[in-house]
Amino acid sequence: MADKARIVVVGGGVAGIEVATGLGRDGRAEVVLADRSLSHVWKPMLHTFAAGTARPDRQKVDYFAQAKRNGFRFQPGTLVGLDRQARRIALVVEEAEDRPPISLAYDLLILAIGSRANDFGTPGVAEHCLTIDDLTEAEGFHAALRRHLLRALRDQDGLSVAIVGGGATGVELAAELKHAIDMMAQYGSADLPGRLRLALIESGPRLLPAFPEKVSAAAARTLADLGVEVRVGAMVSAADEAGFDLKEGGRIDATLKVWAAGVKAPDVLATADSLERARTGGLIVGPDLRTTRDPSILALGDCASLTDPVTGRLVPATAQAAHQQARHLVRALRHALANGGLGTPLPPFRYRDRGAIVSLADFNGWGTLGRYTFGGGRLNGLSARLTHDLLYRQHQFGLFGPGLGLATWIADELDRVVSPPVRLD
Ligand SMILES: Cc1cc2nc3c(=O)[nH]c(=O)nc-3n(C[C@H](O)[C@H](O)[C@H](O)COP(=O)(O)OP(=O)(O)OC[C@H]3O[C@@H](n4cnc5c(N)ncnc54)[C@H](O)[C@@H]3O)c2cc1C
């Protein structure tokens, strides 16, 4: 029997883990998933881990276990190099950085390594601001928050937190932090909410620029009611130990500074052997998700730059788009493997705008429904928050199948009953 084609997927986030799982179950190719981390988390939950209103240990998916259950192999390692001629990638394994990189051969390489916040080179940001782009960073933020809260309580002092970026991440993080502090106050520190000063800084004219103006205005009102100082049209020109300088003059002082603005592709793609890249650093792909200069390398999710041929707009860097691309690619590659192999032309991907949802912890939530499916209506409050949760459950059901997906959901709900609503450790 001929050797199976080898598909290597790098990045086991929203898109990558779905692709590896779908192709692994198919069984026609040898599938390897590589990730720098040992477990997958649903990135849209990171702000809840940062605030402490959700526990990552319950939500992590172990890559080794997922691989065993679904017929693919997991290789831990950080992508550090690509040799297109030899069709090999180089991975560095944590704790073994002094050893030569692992070299992995591929017939088809699928890059799904996501994105990071973009500080646009603003002075001081790299040194003084935290980001919440992966679980390690979200946990790092939570540890810093806890440390500063304990110090504030000990010294009968205040704590100031400033978040830069009024998109969904910044808005959701601000609300989640307020929610977390309110919850903590119930466990013996009633004066804690009064000690927190929370600021949200956005350079554009309004919060949530991807949403209709009404939603932006309502979100700003909700945050203001919660005591968050919302500054729109405020461009940060520098960060230092004690806060932010604003371009138009003035300052916002803060002990904890979070950068949640902009999106850029991981720096490793700059060394990706002359593949064509967009301004944000993402790999430019055609509608079949193949990179423009090498058909044996595909990219999807946040690290890909794809212009929708119908609207002429870039497909957004969202979990929704990453999920749709992953589902499309699994179907297309399964079909190709069954009908002539990996060189077979792949059908074009079409992005369906199913709308956007923003959830302000337990306080409120809004959604716009994609005009393709629902005719552009809106959701409010509870229904938007439930829809937000359902996106995650849909992802889990895809990874685990219906039985295990349901069991996990029930276990999460039971955990919610027995555990405190906020992390106190
Ligand atoms: C706090 C927050 C809230 C969000 N909320 C929403 C939301 O409500 N709705 C929505 O649609 N989107 C939301 N997003 C955006 C969404 O999370 C991303 O668009 C989505 O995760 C992109 O999926 P991906 O598969 O491209 O990348 P990711 O899910 O980021 O996965 C990338 C994977 O690649 C791995 N990786 C990275 N670099 C390397 C490397 N060099 N070598 C090996 N592995 C590597 C990472 O460990 C990770 O597992 C949010 C993002 C954040 C940060």
The ligand as an ORCA input file, in Angstrom:
! r2SCAN-3c Opt
* xyz 0 1
  C      -9.783     38.018     24.956
  C     -10.281     37.693     23.563
  C     -11.653     37.606     23.323
  C     -12.124     37.282     22.039
  N     -13.466     37.180     21.846
  C     -13.937     36.812     20.632
  C     -15.338     36.633     20.422
  O     -16.140     36.858     21.314
  N     -15.773     36.225     19.193
  C     -14.873     35.962     18.160
  O     -15.321     35.563     17.069
  N     -13.548     36.115     18.338
  C     -13.050     36.536     19.538
  N     -11.702     36.689     19.719
  C     -10.792     36.440     18.578
  C     -10.590     34.934     18.429
  O     -10.146     34.377     19.640
  C      -9.570     34.629     17.329
  O     -10.007     35.257     16.137
  C      -9.452     33.134     17.092
  O      -8.991     32.480     18.252
  C      -8.502     32.830     15.927
  O      -8.335     31.451     15.807
  P      -6.963     30.854     15.246
  O      -7.154     29.393     15.173
  O      -6.572     31.585     14.017
  O      -5.874     31.226     16.328
  P      -5.814     30.878     17.885
  O      -7.103     30.402     18.391
  O      -5.186     32.062     18.519
  O      -4.786     29.669     17.932
  C      -3.444     29.805     17.582
  C      -2.688     28.595     18.096
  O      -1.375     28.618     17.562
  C      -0.437     28.325     18.583
  N       0.821     28.987     18.202
  C       1.050     30.318     18.063
  N       2.310     30.535     17.640
  C       2.879     29.323     17.498
  C       4.160     28.883     17.072
  N       5.131     29.742     16.691
  N       4.417     27.553     17.051
  C       3.465     26.654     17.427
  N       2.233     27.008     17.827
  C       1.940     28.332     17.858
  C      -1.072     28.861     19.860
  O      -0.562     28.197     21.004
  C      -2.549     28.554     19.607
  O      -2.898     27.279     20.091
  C     -11.194     37.046     20.980
  C      -9.817     37.141     21.225
  C      -9.356     37.476     22.487
  C      -7.851     37.567     22.739
*
